[in-house]
């Protein structure tokens, strides 16, 4: 098996994942994922596809991620890893899909409208 490349997106974050056989190392932008994401919930999001398929220590992952915040980046990486695991073995797809790991979350920030404070919030209106 050569290196498998997959892309995941969430909000403004774009993650490029390179999956190869290995011992379970996950590097995000050249750092260990536990250093890059110090919060436990975000670390869990990264390893969730591996734990679901019981292949945690079988693959090495190298990730380039940019844009967005930490939560968006973690979820973009999770989507990219899930897509890469589907390329490795098509039998992984039903279990990942039933957990919702292959669904691209399309929600993005609504744009600010002219004549308003934010996208929905208005300036205060005074009658007199």
Secondary structure as the mmCIF struct_conf table of DSSP 4:
data_model
#
loop_
_struct_conf.conf_type_id
_struct_conf.id
_struct_conf.beg_label_comp_id
_struct_conf.beg_label_asym_id
_struct_conf.beg_label_seq_id
_struct_conf.end_label_comp_id
_struct_conf.end_label_asym_id
_struct_conf.end_label_seq_id
STRN STRN1 UNK A 4 UNK A 10
TURN_TY1_P TURN_TY1_P1 UNK A 11 UNK A 12
STRN STRN2 UNK A 13 UNK A 21
BEND BEND1 UNK A 22 UNK A 24
STRN STRN3 UNK A 26 UNK A 28
TURN_TY1_P TURN_TY1_P2 UNK A 29 UNK A 30
STRN STRN4 UNK A 31 UNK A 32
HELX_RH_AL_P HELX_RH_AL_P1 UNK A 33 UNK A 36
BEND BEND2 UNK A 39 UNK A 39
HELX_RH_AL_P HELX_RH_AL_P2 UNK A 40 UNK A 53
TURN_TY1_P TURN_TY1_P3 UNK A 54 UNK A 54
TURN_TY1_P TURN_TY1_P4 UNK A 56 UNK A 58
STRN STRN5 UNK A 59 UNK A 66
BEND BEND3 UNK A 67 UNK A 68
HELX_RH_AL_P HELX_RH_AL_P3 UNK A 70 UNK A 88
HELX_RH_3T_P HELX_RH_3T_P1 UNK A 90 UNK A 92
HELX_RH_AL_P HELX_RH_AL_P4 UNK A 93 UNK A 98
TURN_TY1_P TURN_TY1_P5 UNK A 99 UNK A 102
HELX_LH_PP_P HELX_LH_PP_P1 UNK A 109 UNK A 113
TURN_TY1_P TURN_TY1_P6 UNK A 114 UNK A 115
BEND BEND4 UNK A 116 UNK A 120
#
